[in-house]
């Protein structure tokens, strides 16, 4: 491949070692954790910082990530938008992800929150990691990762070569102006997308999105079943409200032949 990717200086051995360690870690630190009983294993696919498709979110994992990425901010029950690069990118290039994204977010601009836990890292030491931003979204029910987002702005970090070494040749997509590119890998149903595009000042930035599709679909299916059960409960209440005789009022009040009724200090009085 010719062009920007190969015109840059090669990264240092130390930096490449750090990058490989971050992107290609194997799930070791959480191997002794007990998986929740309602969380069957999904196929393994992509890993980042020892977080893989079946790595549960635990206090131990948070401590490990804090040691590598710094202090995190944490939030729960968030909207989960899978869209990247620009509105409609997934629809044009990844229709299956777009369908899943619309299933997660509904229609009509309604805010849909999901039972998730999000860890976000913004203030990372540049001597330790080449990344500028890291976000990991976990299913709060199964504690498995759903989405991992990473941003890096260093030109000398050849992320593309590192991912090629690990996952093979990607599918390449050209989009936008200024030579923007996206590279994608599919493994056991999960999807990894590397995007490279110039920012407003012309500096090329990189973003990685790891979609653990198997776990996202499992969460969406569980939420759909919960909504169906909730609707059935609401339907039952409505049927009960209109099918049972209202109890407690005198028969004269309910009888069509009775005159109008007024409420006095001692109850219902027919006049």
ABEGO torsion letter per residue (X at the ends): XBEAAAABBBBBAAAAAAAAAAAABBBAAAAABBBBAABBBBBBBBBBGGBBAABBBBAAAAAAAAAAAEBBBBBBGBBBBABBGBBGAAAAABAAAAAAAAAAAEBGGBBBBBBBBBBBBABBBAAABABABBBBBBBAAAGBBABBBBBBABAABBAAAAAAAAAEBBBBBBBEBGGBBBBBBBBGGBBBBBBBBBBAAGBBBBBBBBBBAAAAAAAAAAAAAAAAAAAAAAAAAAAAAAABBBBGBBAAAABAABBBBBBBAAEBBBX
